[in-house]
């Protein structure tokens, strides 16, 4: 399973193993300091768009998409970089 698939997978039961899986995801995100990303420069509509895209696309769909479609939100971000708003594209 890809990392994207793992992060998107919801818990299906209230069990200790499901809780441990959620805690592992939180730890993985904290290790990458995602909680420190400054998203204050993004408008609420932009955040909604990015969240919708993240829910909708699979890894395979992103790989098959043309670069224009894959990086359609790629422009100078609020941190002054040209890697896109989220800094990972």
LOTOR-11393 format. One record per atom (N, C-alpha, C, O): residue in one letter; chain; atom name; x, y, z. Coordinates in steps of 0.02 Angstrom, whole numbers, plus 50000, padded with zeros to 5 digits. Example, Ala and Ser with C-alpha at 12.3 -4.5 7.8 and 13.67 -1.06 7.14 Angstrom:
residues 2
@rest = A | kette = A | atom = N | x = 50660 | y = 49716 | z = 50390
@rest = A | kette = A | atom = CA | x = 50615 | y = 49775 | z = 50390
@rest = A | kette = A | atom = C | x = 50660 | y = 49835 | z = 50390
@rest = A | kette = A | atom = O | x = 50712 | y = 49834 | z = 50423
@rest = S | kette = A | atom = N | x = 50642 | y = 49888 | z = 50354
@rest = S | kette = A | atom = CA | x = 50684 | y = 49947 | z = 50357
@rest = S | kette = A | atom = C | x = 50645 | y = 50002 | z = 50394
@rest = S | kette = A | atom = O | x = 50670 | y = 50057 | z = 50402
This chain:
residues 89
@rest = X | kette = A | atom = N | x = 50042 | y = 49941 | z = 50000
@rest = X | kette = A | atom = CA | x = 50000 | y = 50000 | z = 50000
@rest = X | kette = A | atom = C | x = 50045 | y = 50062 | z = 50000
@rest = X | kette = A | atom = O | x = 50096 | y = 50064 | z = 50034
@rest = X | kette = A | atom = N | x = 50024 | y = 50112 | z = 49962
@rest = X | kette = A | atom = CA | x = 50062 | y = 50174 | z = 49960
@rest = X | kette = A | atom = C | x = 50050 | y = 50215 | z = 50023
@rest = X | kette = A | atom = O | x = 50003 | y = 50202 | z = 50060
@rest = X | kette = A | atom = N | x = 50094 | y = 50264 | z = 50035
@rest = X | kette = A | atom = CA | x = 50086 | y = 50307 | z = 50093
@rest = X | kette = A | atom = C | x = 50021 | y = 50347 | z = 50087
@rest = X | kette = A | atom = O | x = 49985 | y = 50355 | z = 50137
@rest = X | kette = A | atom = N | x = 50005 | y = 50370 | z = 50027
@rest = X | kette = A | atom = CA | x = 49943 | y = 50407 | z = 50018
@rest = X | kette = A | atom = C | x = 49883 | y = 50362 | z = 50035
@rest = X | kette = A | atom = O | x = 49836 | y = 50384 | z = 50068
@rest = X | kette = A | atom = N | x = 49884 | y = 50301 | z = 50011
@rest = X | kette = A | atom = CA | x = 49830 | y = 50255 | z = 50027
@rest = X | kette = A | atom = C | x = 49825 | y = 50240 | z = 50101
@rest = X | kette = A | atom = O | x = 49770 | y = 50236 | z = 50128
@rest = X | kette = A | atom = N | x = 49881 | y = 50233 | z = 50133
@rest = X | kette = A | atom = CA | x = 49882 | y = 50220 | z = 50206
@rest = X | kette = A | atom = C | x = 49854 | y = 50280 | z = 50245
@rest = X | kette = A | atom = O | x = 49815 | y = 50270 | z = 50292
@rest = X | kette = A | atom = N | x = 49873 | y = 50340 | z = 50225
@rest = X | kette = A | atom = CA | x = 49848 | y = 50399 | z = 50260
@rest = X | kette = A | atom = C | x = 49773 | y = 50409 | z = 50248
@rest = X | kette = A | atom = O | x = 49737 | y = 50433 | z = 50293
@rest = X | kette = A | atom = N | x = 49749 | y = 50392 | z = 50190
@rest = X | kette = A | atom = CA | x = 49678 | y = 50402 | z = 50174
@rest = X | kette = A | atom = C | x = 49632 | y = 50349 | z = 50203
@rest = X | kette = A | atom = O | x = 49572 | y = 50360 | z = 50210
@rest = X | kette = A | atom = N | x = 49660 | y = 50291 | z = 50222
@rest = X | kette = A | atom = CA | x = 49619 | y = 50236 | z = 50247
@rest = X | kette = A | atom = C | x = 49589 | y = 50253 | z = 50315
@rest = X | kette = A | atom = O | x = 49625 | y = 50272 | z = 50362
@rest = X | kette = A | atom = N | x = 49524 | y = 50246 | z = 50321
@rest = X | kette = A | atom = CA | x = 49488 | y = 50259 | z = 50383
@rest = X | kette = A | atom = C | x = 49487 | y = 50197 | z = 50427
@rest = X | kette = A | atom = O | x = 49490 | y = 50141 | z = 50403
@rest = X | kette = A | atom = N | x = 49481 | y = 50209 | z = 50492
@rest = X | kette = A | atom = CA | x = 49472 | y = 50152 | z = 50538
@rest = X | kette = A | atom = C | x = 49403 | y = 50123 | z = 50527
@rest = X | kette = A | atom = O | x = 49354 | y = 50159 | z = 50519
@rest = X | kette = A | atom = N | x = 49399 | y = 50057 | z = 50527
@rest = X | kette = A | atom = CA | x = 49335 | y = 50025 | z = 50515
@rest = X | kette = A | atom = C | x = 49303 | y = 49999 | z = 50579
@rest = X | kette = A | atom = O | x = 49246 | y = 49976 | z = 50580
@rest = X | kette = A | atom = N | x = 49341 | y = 50002 | z = 50634
@rest = X | kette = A | atom = CA | x = 49315 | y = 49977 | z = 50698
@rest = X | kette = A | atom = C | x = 49349 | y = 50016 | z = 50754
@rest = X | kette = A | atom = O | x = 49401 | y = 50047 | z = 50745
@rest = X | kette = A | atom = N | x = 49318 | y = 50013 | z = 50812
@rest = X | kette = A | atom = CA | x = 49347 | y = 50044 | z = 50872
@rest = X | kette = A | atom = C | x = 49385 | y = 49991 | z = 50911
@rest = X | kette = A | atom = O | x = 49362 | y = 49966 | z = 50962
@rest = X | kette = A | atom = N | x = 49445 | y = 49975 | z = 50886
@rest = X | kette = A | atom = CA | x = 49485 | y = 49923 | z = 50917
@rest = X | kette = A | atom = C | x = 49553 | y = 49953 | z = 50935
@rest = X | kette = A | atom = O | x = 49572 | y = 50005 | z = 50909
@rest = X | kette = A | atom = N | x = 49589 | y = 49920 | z = 50980
@rest = X | kette = A | atom = CA | x = 49656 | y = 49945 | z = 50997
@rest = X | kette = A | atom = C | x = 49702 | y = 49949 | z = 50936
@rest = X | kette = A | atom = O | x = 49742 | y = 49996 | z = 50931
@rest = X | kette = A | atom = N | x = 49698 | y = 49901 | z = 50891
@rest = X | kette = A | atom = CA | x = 49741 | y = 49904 | z = 50832
@rest = X | kette = A | atom = C | x = 49724 | y = 49962 | z = 50786
@rest = X | kette = A | atom = O | x = 49768 | y = 49993 | z = 50756
@rest = X | kette = A | atom = N | x = 49659 | y = 49978 | z = 50781
@rest = X | kette = A | atom = CA | x = 49639 | y = 50036 | z = 50741
@rest = X | kette = A | atom = C | x = 49664 | y = 50100 | z = 50772
@rest = X | kette = A | atom = O | x = 49686 | y = 50146 | z = 50736
@rest = X | kette = A | atom = N | x = 49661 | y = 50105 | z = 50837
@rest = X | kette = A | atom = CA | x = 49686 | y = 50164 | z = 50872
@rest = X | kette = A | atom = C | x = 49762 | y = 50171 | z = 50863
@rest = X | kette = A | atom = O | x = 49787 | y = 50226 | z = 50852
@rest = X | kette = A | atom = N | x = 49797 | y = 50115 | z = 50867
@rest = X | kette = A | atom = CA | x = 49869 | y = 50117 | z = 50856
@rest = X | kette = A | atom = C | x = 49887 | y = 50138 | z = 50785
@rest = X | kette = A | atom = O | x = 49937 | y = 50173 | z = 50774
@rest = X | kette = A | atom = N | x = 49846 | y = 50118 | z = 50737
@rest = X | kette = A | atom = CA | x = 49857 | y = 50138 | z = 50667
@rest = X | kette = A | atom = C | x = 49849 | y = 50214 | z = 50660
@rest = X | kette = A | atom = O | x = 49889 | y = 50246 | z = 50626
@rest = X | kette = A | atom = N | x = 49797 | y = 50242 | z = 50691
@rest = X | kette = A | atom = CA | x = 49786 | y = 50314 | z = 50688
@rest = X | kette = A | atom = C | x = 49844 | y = 50351 | z = 50723
@rest = X | kette = A | atom = O | x = 49868 | y = 50402 | z = 50697
@rest = X | kette = A | atom = N | x = 49866 | y = 50325 | z = 50779
@rest = X | kette = A | atom = CA | x = 49923 | y = 50356 | z = 50814
@rest = X | kette = A | atom = C | x = 49987 | y = 50353 | z = 50772
@rest = X | kette = A | atom = O | x = 50027 | y = 50399 | z = 50774
@rest = X | kette = A | atom = N | x = 49996 | y = 50299 | z = 50736
@rest = X | kette = A | atom = CA | x = 50054 | y = 50293 | z = 50692
@rest = X | kette = A | atom = C | x = 50051 | y = 50344 | z = 50636
@rest = X | kette = A | atom = O | x = 50102 | y = 50373 | z = 50617
@rest = X | kette = A | atom = N | x = 49992 | y = 50357 | z = 50610
@rest = X | kette = A | atom = CA | x = 49984 | y = 50408 | z = 50558
@rest = X | kette = A | atom = C | x = 50000 | y = 50477 | z = 50586
@rest = X | kette = A | atom = O | x = 50034 | y = 50517 | z = 50553
@rest = X | kette = A | atom = N | x = 49975 | y = 50492 | z = 50645
@rest = X | kette = A | atom = CA | x = 49989 | y = 50557 | z = 50676
@rest = X | kette = A | atom = C | x = 50064 | y = 50564 | z = 50687
@rest = X | kette = A | atom = O | x = 50092 | y = 50618 | z = 50674
@rest = X | kette = A | atom = N | x = 50097 | y = 50513 | z = 50711
@rest = X | kette = A | atom = CA | x = 50169 | y = 50516 | z = 50722
@rest = X | kette = A | atom = C | x = 50207 | y = 50526 | z = 50657
@rest = X | kette = A | atom = O | x = 50255 | y = 50564 | z = 50654
@rest = X | kette = A | atom = N | x = 50185 | y = 50492 | z = 50604
@rest = X | kette = A | atom = CA | x = 50217 | y = 50499 | z = 50539
@rest = X | kette = A | atom = C | x = 50212 | y = 50571 | z = 50515
@rest = X | kette = A | atom = O | x = 50261 | y = 50599 | z = 50489
@rest = X | kette = A | atom = N | x = 50153 | y = 50601 | z = 50523
@rest = X | kette = A | atom = CA | x = 50143 | y = 50671 | z = 50503
@rest = X | kette = A | atom = C | x = 50185 | y = 50719 | z = 50545
@rest = X | kette = A | atom = O | x = 50213 | y = 50767 | z = 50519
@rest = X | kette = A | atom = N | x = 50190 | y = 50705 | z = 50610
@rest = X | kette = A | atom = CA | x = 50230 | y = 50748 | z = 50654
@rest = X | kette = A | atom = C | x = 50304 | y = 50743 | z = 50638
@rest = X | kette = A | atom = O | x = 50340 | y = 50793 | z = 50642
@rest = X | kette = A | atom = N | x = 50328 | y = 50685 | z = 50620
@rest = X | kette = A | atom = CA | x = 50398 | y = 50677 | z = 50602
@rest = X | kette = A | atom = C | x = 50417 | y = 50720 | z = 50541
@rest = X | kette = A | atom = O | x = 50473 | y = 50742 | z = 50535
@rest = X | kette = A | atom = N | x = 50370 | y = 50731 | z = 50498
@rest = X | kette = A | atom = CA | x = 50381 | y = 50772 | z = 50439
@rest = X | kette = A | atom = C | x = 50363 | y = 50845 | z = 50451
@rest = X | kette = A | atom = O | x = 50365 | y = 50885 | z = 50404
@rest = X | kette = A | atom = N | x = 50346 | y = 50862 | z = 50512
@rest = X | kette = A | atom = CA | x = 50330 | y = 50930 | z = 50534
@rest = X | kette = A | atom = C | x = 50275 | y = 50963 | z = 50493
@rest = X | kette = A | atom = O | x = 50278 | y = 51023 | z = 50478
@rest = X | kette = A | atom = N | x = 50227 | y = 50924 | z = 50474
@rest = X | kette = A | atom = CA | x = 50171 | y = 50950 | z = 50435
@rest = X | kette = A | atom = C | x = 50130 | y = 50998 | z = 50478
@rest = X | kette = A | atom = O | x = 50099 | y = 51045 | z = 50451
@rest = X | kette = A | atom = N | x = 50129 | y = 50988 | z = 50542
@rest = X | kette = A | atom = CA | x = 50092 | y = 51033 | z = 50587
@rest = X | kette = A | atom = C | x = 50123 | y = 51103 | z = 50589
@rest = X | kette = A | atom = O | x = 50092 | y = 51150 | z = 50614
@rest = X | kette = A | atom = N | x = 50183 | y = 51111 | z = 50563
@rest = X | kette = A | atom = CA | x = 50217 | y = 51176 | z = 50562
@rest = X | kette = A | atom = C | x = 50207 | y = 51214 | z = 50497
@rest = X | kette = A | atom = O | x = 50229 | y = 51272 | z = 50492
@rest = X | kette = A | atom = N | x = 50176 | y = 51184 | z = 50448
@rest = X | kette = A | atom = CA | x = 50165 | y = 51219 | z = 50385
@rest = X | kette = A | atom = C | x = 50123 | y = 51280 | z = 50397
@rest = X | kette = A | atom = O | x = 50073 | y = 51278 | z = 50432
@rest = X | kette = A | atom = N | x = 50143 | y = 51335 | z = 50367
@rest = X | kette = A | atom = CA | x = 50105 | y = 51398 | z = 50373
@rest = X | kette = A | atom = C | x = 50055 | y = 51402 | z = 50316
@rest = X | kette = A | atom = O | x = 50074 | y = 51418 | z = 50259
@rest = X | kette = A | atom = N | x = 49993 | y = 51388 | z = 50331
@rest = X | kette = A | atom = CA | x = 49940 | y = 51390 | z = 50280
@rest = X | kette = A | atom = C | x = 49898 | y = 51453 | z = 50286
@rest = X | kette = A | atom = O | x = 49845 | y = 51458 | z = 50254
@rest = X | kette = A | atom = N | x = 49919 | y = 51501 | z = 50327
@rest = X | kette = A | atom = CA | x = 49879 | y = 51560 | z = 50339
@rest = X | kette = A | atom = C | x = 49870 | y = 51603 | z = 50277
@rest = X | kette = A | atom = O | x = 49822 | y = 51641 | z = 50271
@rest = X | kette = A | atom = N | x = 49916 | y = 51597 | z = 50229
@rest = X | kette = A | atom = CA | x = 49911 | y = 51638 | z = 50168
@rest = X | kette = A | atom = C | x = 49861 | y = 51608 | z = 50118
@rest = X | kette = A | atom = O | x = 49844 | y = 51640 | z = 50069
@rest = X | kette = A | atom = N | x = 49839 | y = 51546 | z = 50130
@rest = X | kette = A | atom = CA | x = 49791 | y = 51515 | z = 50085
@rest = X | kette = A | atom = C | x = 49720 | y = 51535 | z = 50103
@rest = X | kette = A | atom = O | x = 49702 | y = 51538 | z = 50162
@rest = X | kette = A | atom = N | x = 49681 | y = 51549 | z = 50053
@rest = X | kette = A | atom = CA | x = 49612 | y = 51567 | z = 50066
@rest = X | kette = A | atom = C | x = 49573 | y = 51504 | z = 50084
@rest = X | kette = A | atom = O | x = 49593 | y = 51449 | z = 50067
@rest = X | kette = A | atom = N | x = 49517 | y = 51512 | z = 50118
@rest = X | kette = A | atom = CA | x = 49476 | y = 51453 | z = 50136
@rest = X | kette = A | atom = C | x = 49455 | y = 51413 | z = 50074
@rest = X | kette = A | atom = O | x = 49452 | y = 51351 | z = 50077
@rest = X | kette = A | atom = N | x = 49440 | y = 51447 | z = 50020
@rest = X | kette = A | atom = CA | x = 49419 | y = 51411 | z = 49959
@rest = X | kette = A | atom = C | x = 49477 | y = 51371 | z = 49930
@rest = X | kette = A | atom = O | x = 49466 | y = 51316 | z = 49904
@rest = X | kette = A | atom = N | x = 49538 | y = 51397 | z = 49935
@rest = X | kette = A | atom = CA | x = 49597 | y = 51360 | z = 49911
@rest = X | kette = A | atom = C | x = 49608 | y = 51297 | z = 49953
@rest = X | kette = A | atom = O | x = 49623 | y = 51244 | z = 49926
@rest = X | kette = A | atom = N | x = 49601 | y = 51303 | z = 50018
@rest = X | kette = A | atom = CA | x = 49608 | y = 51245 | z = 50062
@rest = X | kette = A | atom = C | x = 49555 | y = 51193 | z = 50047
@rest = X | kette = A | atom = O | x = 49570 | y = 51133 | z = 50047
@rest = X | kette = A | atom = N | x = 49494 | y = 51214 | z = 50033
@rest = X | kette = A | atom = CA | x = 49441 | y = 51167 | z = 50016
@rest = X | kette = A | atom = C | x = 49457 | y = 51131 | z = 49951
@rest = X | kette = A | atom = O | x = 49446 | y = 51071 | z = 49945
@rest = X | kette = A | atom = N | x = 49483 | y = 51168 | z = 49902
@rest = X | kette = A | atom = CA | x = 49502 | y = 51138 | z = 49838
@rest = X | kette = A | atom = C | x = 49556 | y = 51086 | z = 49848
@rest = X | kette = A | atom = O | x = 49550 | y = 51030 | z = 49822
@rest = X | kette = A | atom = N | x = 49608 | y = 51103 | z = 49885
@rest = X | kette = A | atom = CA | x = 49663 | y = 51055 | z = 49896
@rest = X | kette = A | atom = C | x = 49639 | y = 50994 | z = 49935
@rest = X | kette = A | atom = O | x = 49661 | y = 50938 | z = 49921
@rest = X | kette = A | atom = N | x = 49595 | y = 51004 | z = 49984
@rest = X | kette = A | atom = CA | x = 49568 | y = 50947 | z = 50022
@rest = X | kette = A | atom = C | x = 49526 | y = 50902 | z = 49977
@rest = X | kette = A | atom = O | x = 49529 | y = 50841 | z = 49981
@rest = X | kette = A | atom = N | x = 49486 | y = 50933 | z = 49933
@rest = X | kette = A | atom = CA | x = 49444 | y = 50894 | z = 49887
@rest = X | kette = A | atom = C | x = 49487 | y = 50853 | z = 49839
@rest = X | kette = A | atom = O | x = 49473 | y = 50795 | z = 49825
@rest = X | kette = A | atom = N | x = 49541 | y = 50884 | z = 49813
@rest = X | kette = A | atom = CA | x = 49586 | y = 50848 | z = 49768
@rest = X | kette = A | atom = C | x = 49620 | y = 50791 | z = 49804
@rest = X | kette = A | atom = O | x = 49628 | y = 50737 | z = 49776
@rest = X | kette = A | atom = N | x = 49641 | y = 50802 | z = 49866
@rest = X | kette = A | atom = CA | x = 49674 | y = 50750 | z = 49904
@rest = X | kette = A | atom = C | x = 49629 | y = 50691 | z = 49919
@rest = X | kette = A | atom = O | x = 49652 | y = 50634 | z = 49920
@rest = X | kette = A | atom = N | x = 49565 | y = 50704 | z = 49929
@rest = X | kette = A | atom = CA | x = 49518 | y = 50649 | z = 49941
@rest = X | kette = A | atom = C | x = 49502 | y = 50611 | z = 49878
@rest = X | kette = A | atom = O | x = 49491 | y = 50551 | z = 49879
@rest = X | kette = A | atom = N | x = 49500 | y = 50647 | z = 49821
@rest = X | kette = A | atom = CA | x = 49476 | y = 50618 | z = 49760
@rest = X | kette = A | atom = C | x = 49529 | y = 50577 | z = 49722
@rest = X | kette = A | atom = O | x = 49514 | y = 50523 | z = 49697
@rest = X | kette = A | atom = N | x = 49589 | y = 50602 | z = 49719
@rest = X | kette = A | atom = CA | x = 49640 | y = 50570 | z = 49677
@rest = X | kette = A | atom = C | x = 49674 | y = 50511 | z = 49713
@rest = X | kette = A | atom = O | x = 49685 | y = 50513 | z = 49773
@rest = X | kette = A | atom = N | x = 49689 | y = 50461 | z = 49674
@rest = X | kette = A | atom = CA | x = 49729 | y = 50405 | z = 49698
@rest = X | kette = A | atom = C | x = 49800 | y = 50414 | z = 49672
@rest = X | kette = A | atom = O | x = 49812 | y = 50456 | z = 49628
@rest = X | kette = A | atom = N | x = 49847 | y = 50376 | z = 49697
@rest = X | kette = A | atom = CA | x = 49915 | y = 50379 | z = 49673
@rest = X | kette = A | atom = C | x = 49918 | y = 50365 | z = 49598
@rest = X | kette = A | atom = O | x = 49952 | y = 50399 | z = 49560
@rest = X | kette = A | atom = N | x = 49882 | y = 50314 | z = 49577
@rest = X | kette = A | atom = CA | x = 49883 | y = 50294 | z = 49507
@rest = X | kette = A | atom = C | x = 49854 | y = 50350 | z = 49463
@rest = X | kette = A | atom = O | x = 49881 | y = 50364 | z = 49409
@rest = X | kette = A | atom = N | x = 49801 | y = 50382 | z = 49485
@rest = X | kette = A | atom = CA | x = 49772 | y = 50436 | z = 49446
@rest = X | kette = A | atom = C | x = 49820 | y = 50495 | z = 49441
@rest = X | kette = A | atom = O | x = 49825 | y = 50526 | z = 49388
@rest = X | kette = A | atom = N | x = 49856 | y = 50510 | z = 49494
@rest = X | kette = A | atom = CA | x = 49905 | y = 50564 | z = 49492
@rest = X | kette = A | atom = C | x = 49963 | y = 50548 | z = 49445
@rest = X | kette = A | atom = O | x = 49987 | y = 50591 | z = 49409
@rest = X | kette = A | atom = N | x = 49984 | y = 50485 | z = 49445
@rest = X | kette = A | atom = CA | x = 50039 | y = 50465 | z = 49401
@rest = X | kette = A | atom = C | x = 50019 | y = 50468 | z = 49327
@rest = X | kette = A | atom = O | x = 50060 | y = 50484 | z = 49284
@rest = X | kette = A | atom = N | x = 49957 | y = 50452 | z = 49313
@rest = X | kette = A | atom = CA | x = 49933 | y = 50452 | z = 49244
@rest = X | kette = A | atom = C | x = 49915 | y = 50521 | z = 49218
@rest = X | kette = A | atom = O | x = 49911 | y = 50532 | z = 49157
@rest = X | kette = A | atom = N | x = 49904 | y = 50569 | z = 49263
@rest = X | kette = A | atom = CA | x = 49883 | y = 50636 | z = 49243
@rest = X | kette = A | atom = C | x = 49940 | y = 50672 | z = 49208
@rest = X | kette = A | atom = O | x = 49999 | y = 50660 | z = 49221
@rest = X | kette = A | atom = N | x = 49922 | y = 50716 | z = 49163
@rest = X | kette = A | atom = CA | x = 49972 | y = 50758 | z = 49131
@rest = X | kette = A | atom = C | x = 50001 | y = 50805 | z = 49182
@rest = X | kette = A | atom = O | x = 49968 | y = 50821 | z = 49232
@rest = X | kette = A | atom = N | x = 50063 | y = 50829 | z = 49172
@rest = X | kette = A | atom = CA | x = 50092 | y = 50876 | z = 49220
@rest = X | kette = A | atom = C | x = 50050 | y = 50939 | z = 49231
@rest = X | kette = A | atom = O | x = 50047 | y = 50964 | z = 49287
@rest = X | kette = A | atom = N | x = 50017 | y = 50963 | z = 49179
@rest = X | kette = A | atom = CA | x = 49975 | y = 51022 | z = 49187
@rest = X | kette = A | atom = C | x = 49917 | y = 51008 | z = 49234
@rest = X | kette = A | atom = O | x = 49899 | y = 51050 | z = 49275
@rest = X | kette = A | atom = N | x = 49888 | y = 50950 | z = 49229
@rest = X | kette = A | atom = CA | x = 49832 | y = 50931 | z = 49272
@rest = X | kette = A | atom = C | x = 49857 | y = 50914 | z = 49343
@rest = X | kette = A | atom = O | x = 49826 | y = 50933 | z = 49393
@rest = X | kette = A | atom = N | x = 49913 | y = 50879 | z = 49347
@rest = X | kette = A | atom = CA | x = 49940 | y = 50858 | z = 49411
@rest = X | kette = A | atom = C | x = 49962 | y = 50918 | z = 49453
@rest = X | kette = A | atom = O | x = 49953 | y = 50918 | z = 49514
@rest = X | kette = A | atom = N | x = 49990 | y = 50968 | z = 49421
@rest = X | kette = A | atom = CA | x = 50017 | y = 51025 | z = 49457
@rest = X | kette = A | atom = C | x = 49978 | y = 51089 | z = 49440
@rest = X | kette = A | atom = O | x = 50008 | y = 51142 | z = 49434
@rest = X | kette = A | atom = N | x = 49914 | y = 51084 | z = 49432
@rest = X | kette = A | atom = CA | x = 49876 | y = 51142 | z = 49410
@rest = X | kette = A | atom = C | x = 49877 | y = 51199 | z = 49461
@rest = X | kette = A | atom = O | x = 49863 | y = 51256 | z = 49443
@rest = X | kette = A | atom = N | x = 49892 | y = 51185 | z = 49523
@rest = X | kette = A | atom = CA | x = 49895 | y = 51237 | z = 49573
@rest = X | kette = A | atom = C | x = 49967 | y = 51258 | z = 49587
@rest = X | kette = A | atom = O | x = 49982 | y = 51290 | z = 49637
@rest = X | kette = A | atom = N | x = 50012 | y = 51240 | z = 49543
@rest = X | kette = A | atom = CA | x = 50082 | y = 51255 | z = 49552
@rest = X | kette = A | atom = C | x = 50097 | y = 51327 | z = 49532
@rest = X | kette = A | atom = O | x = 50093 | y = 51345 | z = 49474
@rest = X | kette = A | atom = N | x = 50112 | y = 51367 | z = 49579
@rest = X | kette = A | atom = CA | x = 50131 | y = 51437 | z = 49569
@rest = X | kette = A | atom = C | x = 50169 | y = 51460 | z = 49630
@rest = X | kette = A | atom = O | x = 50180 | y = 51420 | z = 49676
@rest = X | kette = A | atom = N | x = 50189 | y = 51521 | z = 49632
@rest = X | kette = A | atom = CA | x = 50227 | y = 51545 | z = 49689
@rest = X | kette = A | atom = C | x = 50185 | y = 51541 | z = 49751
@rest = X | kette = A | atom = O | x = 50131 | y = 51572 | z = 49755
@rest = X | kette = A | atom = N | x = 50208 | y = 51505 | z = 49800
@rest = X | kette = A | atom = CA | x = 50172 | y = 51494 | z = 49862
@rest = X | kette = A | atom = C | x = 50183 | y = 51549 | z = 49912
@rest = X | kette = A | atom = O | x = 50223 | y = 51594 | z = 49901
@rest = X | kette = A | atom = N | x = 50148 | y = 51546 | z = 49968
@rest = X | kette = A | atom = CA | x = 50153 | y = 51599 | z = 50019
@rest = X | kette = A | atom = C | x = 50221 | y = 51602 | z = 50052
@rest = X | kette = A | atom = O | x = 50238 | y = 51652 | z = 50084
@rest = X | kette = A | atom = N | x = 50261 | y = 51549 | z = 50046
@rest = X | kette = A | atom = CA | x = 50327 | y = 51550 | z = 50077
@rest = X | kette = A | atom = C | x = 50380 | y = 51574 | z = 50028
@rest = X | kette = A | atom = O | x = 50440 | y = 51572 | z = 50043
@rest = X | kette = A | atom = N | x = 50358 | y = 51598 | z = 49970
@rest = X | kette = A | atom = CA | x = 50405 | y = 51624 | z = 49921
@rest = X | kette = A | atom = C | x = 50437 | y = 51571 | z = 49877
@rest = X | kette = A | atom = O | x = 50481 | y = 51588 | z = 49837
@rest = X | kette = A | atom = N | x = 50418 | y = 51509 | z = 49885
@rest = X | kette = A | atom = CA | x = 50449 | y = 51458 | z = 49843
@rest = X | kette = A | atom = C | x = 50408 | y = 51449 | z = 49779
@rest = X | kette = A | atom = O | x = 50352 | y = 51474 | z = 49773
@rest = X | kette = A | atom = N | x = 50435 | y = 51413 | z = 49733
@rest = X | kette = A | atom = CA | x = 50399 | y = 51399 | z = 49670
@rest = X | kette = A | atom = C | x = 50378 | y = 51326 | z = 49668
@rest = X | kette = A | atom = O | x = 50362 | y = 51300 | z = 49614
@rest = X | kette = A | atom = N | x = 50378 | y = 51293 | z = 49724
@rest = X | kette = A | atom = CA | x = 50360 | y = 51222 | z = 49727
@rest = X | kette = A | atom = C | x = 50286 | y = 51213 | z = 49740
@rest = X | kette = A | atom = O | x = 50265 | y = 51156 | z = 49751
@rest = X | kette = A | atom = N | x = 50246 | y = 51264 | z = 49739
@rest = X | kette = A | atom = CA | x = 50175 | y = 51258 | z = 49752
@rest = X | kette = A | atom = C | x = 50159 | y = 51277 | z = 49823
@rest = X | kette = A | atom = O | x = 50204 | y = 51285 | z = 49864
@rest = X | kette = A | atom = N | x = 50097 | y = 51283 | z = 49837
@rest = X | kette = A | atom = CA | x = 50075 | y = 51306 | z = 49902
@rest = X | kette = A | atom = C | x = 50095 | y = 51259 | z = 49958
@rest = X | kette = A | atom = O | x = 50112 | y = 51280 | z = 50013
@rest = X | kette = A | atom = N | x = 50092 | y = 51195 | z = 49945
@rest = X | kette = A | atom = CA | x = 50104 | y = 51148 | z = 49998
@rest = X | kette = A | atom = C | x = 50178 | y = 51129 | z = 50004
@rest = X | kette = A | atom = O | x = 50198 | y = 51097 | z = 50053
@rest = X | kette = A | atom = N | x = 50218 | y = 51148 | z = 49956
@rest = X | kette = A | atom = CA | x = 50289 | y = 51136 | z = 49960
@rest = X | kette = A | atom = C | x = 50310 | y = 51064 | z = 49944
@rest = X | kette = A | atom = O | x = 50368 | y = 51047 | z = 49956
@rest = X | kette = A | atom = N | x = 50266 | y = 51023 | z = 49918
@rest = X | kette = A | atom = CA | x = 50285 | y = 50954 | z = 49904
@rest = X | kette = A | atom = C | x = 50271 | y = 50934 | z = 49833
@rest = X | kette = A | atom = O | x = 50276 | y = 50875 | z = 49817
@rest = X | kette = A | atom = N | x = 50255 | y = 50980 | z = 49790
@rest = X | kette = A | atom = CA | x = 50241 | y = 50963 | z = 49720
@rest = X | kette = A | atom = C | x = 50300 | y = 50982 | z = 49677
@rest = X | kette = A | atom = O | x = 50299 | y = 50971 | z = 49616
